[in-house]
């Protein structure tokens, strides 16, 4: 399976493959209990071994899967991770993302998720993406909504970083809606 072209560009961020030289920044940013508690599978503490495993996983091609470093375009510095993947074989494709805490509140996650969604729909035959956020994470909710996702329902997930089950809101984005959103303003 050939890898889709990279990098995926936005205004201030770029998505590309995490590299071995990202390890120090990756571990520094990911080893944050607040970040881990908002995600399903990120461990806390996040170790060098966890970072190496994540970098290795990014290089393994699979259908409907991509794992990206989120970088500042101006510096090339890793500021977070974004991915899409089937959680279970044949199941829905989920988006996931996180930014290191120093980069919160600047609209960078929204740019990254827009690029992630564009990549997923452009280079895969995916008809729908799903995303979720903890009910206590209004910033992530705003990122999903600004990226075209629509509220579906609430549920519970097990969060490794939170140490147990947590309530979440689930969102979906259909390919047809994405196409409509991409077309807005292009006739002007």
Residue pairs with C-beta under 8 A, 6 or more apart in sequence:
1 61
1 62
1 63
2 61
3 61
4 66
4 119
4 122
4 123
4 124
5 123
6 15
6 16
6 17
6 68
7 14
7 15
7 16
8 14
8 15
8 16
8 68
8 115
8 116
8 118
8 119
9 15
9 73
9 115
10 73
10 111
10 112
10 114
10 115
11 73
11 111
12 72
12 73
12 74
12 108
12 111
13 70
13 71
13 72
13 73
13 79
13 108
13 111
13 112
13 115
14 70
14 71
14 72
14 73
14 76
14 115
15 68
15 69
15 70
15 71
15 82
15 112
15 115
15 116
15 119
16 68
16 69
16 71
17 58
17 59
17 67
17 68
17 69
18 26
18 54
18 55
18 58
18 67
18 68
18 69
18 78
18 81
19 55
19 69
20 55
22 55
22 69
22 78
23 48
23 51
23 52
23 55
25 77
25 78
25 79
25 100
26 51
26 54
26 55
26 69
26 78
26 81
27 46
27 47
27 48
27 50
27 51
28 100
29 35
29 78
29 79
29 80
29 99
29 100
29 101
29 102
30 36
30 42
30 46
30 50
30 51
30 81
30 98
30 100
31 44
31 45
31 46
31 47
32 44
32 46
32 100
32 101
33 44
33 161
34 101
35 42
35 98
35 100
35 101
35 161
36 42
36 43
36 44
36 46
36 159
36 160
36 161
36 162
37 44
37 134
37 159
37 161
37 162
37 166
38 98
38 133
38 134
38 137
38 140
38 159
38 161
38 162
39 96
39 98
39 159
39 160
39 161
40 96
40 157
40 158
40 159
40 160
41 160
42 98
42 160
42 161
43 50
43 160
43 161
44 160
44 161
54 67
54 81
57 67
58 67
58 68
58 69
62 85
63 86
63 124
64 84
64 85
64 86
64 93
64 120
64 124
64 126
65 83
65 84
65 85
65 86
66 83
66 84
66 85
66 116
66 119
66 120
67 81
67 82
67 83
67 85
68 81
68 82
68 83
68 116
68 119
69 78
69 80
69 81
70 78
70 79
70 80
70 81
70 82
70 97
70 99
70 108
70 112
71 77
71 78
71 79
72 79
72 108
79 99
79 100
79 102
79 103
79 108
80 97
80 98
80 99
80 100
80 103
80 108
80 109
80 112
81 97
81 98
82 95
82 96
82 97
82 112
82 113
82 115
82 116
83 95
83 96
83 97
83 116
84 93
84 94
84 95
84 96
84 116
84 119
84 120
84 126
84 129
85 93
85 94
85 96
86 92
86 93
86 94
87 94
92 128
92 129
92 130
93 120
93 124
93 126
93 128
93 129
93 130
94 129
94 130
94 131
94 132
95 113
95 116
95 117
95 120
95 129
95 130
95 131
96 131
97 109
97 112
97 113
97 116
97 143
99 108
99 109
99 112
104 139
105 139
109 139
109 140
109 143
110 142
110 143
110 146
110 147
113 131
113 143
113 144
113 147
114 147
117 129
117 147
117 148
117 173
117 178
118 182
120 126
120 129
121 129
121 175
121 178
121 179
126 175
127 174
127 175
128 172
128 173
128 174
128 175
129 149
129 172
129 173
130 152
130 170
130 171
130 172
130 173
131 144
131 147
131 149
131 170
131 171
131 172
131 173
132 155
132 157
132 168
132 169
132 170
132 171
133 140
133 141
133 143
133 144
133 168
133 169
133 171
134 140
134 159
134 166
134 167
134 168
134 169
135 154
135 167
135 168
135 169
141 169
144 171
145 151
145 171
147 173
148 173
148 177
148 178
148 181
149 171
149 172
149 173
150 171
150 172
150 173
150 177
151 169
151 170
151 171
152 170
152 171
152 172
153 169
153 170
154 167
154 168
154 169
154 170
155 167
155 168
155 170
156 165
156 166
156 167
156 168
157 165
157 166
157 168
158 164
158 165
158 166
159 165
159 166
